[in-house]
Amino acid sequence: MIQASNLSETKAKNIIGHYGLKHLDISEEDFQPIEPIQCQPFRWDMENDEAHQMSEVEKWFKNALNLPGGFHVKDIHKRNYQLRLQAANVVLTGGTDISVGPSETSCIWIEVKKSKENFKIGQVIGELLLLDKAHPPRPMSVLTDCNDNWIIFFFFGIENKERHLASSTTHNRSIALAIIRQFVLDEGRTYLELLGKSITYKINLSEPLKKRVKFLQSKPEEDDESMA
């Protein structure tokens, strides 16, 4: 059993490789044109750890993303999930800090760190796998200091054809937040319609996000378990 927080980048990419996925880097420019979201960076209390500031981080994301009714942004750092990946002979456990999605369903998990020096790429790849199995929407995971360092992961390709682990690194907070907002609003359409809710917003989706996909959708061998 491996905790996502202890998952090295090499091990995470080896796990992905067992399923035939390759890593694809996507430039920030490939998401253009996109309307940036202007906001001030989150001001960390460097004397306290991230967990003790999570309620303030939650408020910061709520204000920055400014999502319409029917969506959530919430602190879930105390939740834990489990996933068995038989092909890779791995049982993965862990969770994340902030959840974003339609209704009470997650489609984006955000891992926050006070500084870039604490970033763990393997952890966020592991969280993307956990999210993919735990919730129906197509997933995105994000690693950030809520300032000028953002790494975004999602699965990219065509359903039932070749897929990739896509990532994009940006030092532009306004662009990163805009990508997150586009992703959750477009992913939320299906779920709001299922709930009989009217869609009151329009978005011009960036080209890379049009090819986001699920990863483990058709693999009955996998098991997951959500734990409080």
Number of C-alpha atoms within 10 A of each C-alpha: 11 14 17 26 18 14 20 17 16 11 14 18 19 15 20 21 15 14 14 11 19 16 15 16 13 15 13 16 11 12 18 15 11 17 13 15 17 13 15 12 14 14 13 18 11 9 6 10 12 18 14 10 12 18 14 15 22 19 13 19 21 15 12 18 19 13 18 12 11 16 18 18 24 20 20 18 17 12 13 16 21 24 24 19 20 12 12 13 11 13 17 21 23 23 28 28 20 22 24 26 25 25 15 13 17 26 24 32 27 27 23 22 20 19 15 15 8 11 19 18 20 19 22 29 29 30 30 29 26 29 27 26 24 20 13 14 22 23 29 30 27 26 24 24 22 24 19 15 18 22 20 22 25 28 26 24 20 14 13 10 6 11 22 21 22 20 21 19 18 17 14 14 22 20 21 25 21 18 22 18 21 20 23 24 21 18 20 22 16 14 18 17 11 10 10 8 13 11 15 8 9 9 11 10 17 16 12 16 18 13 14 23 23 22 25 15 13 9 10 7 10 15 14 16 13 14 12 7
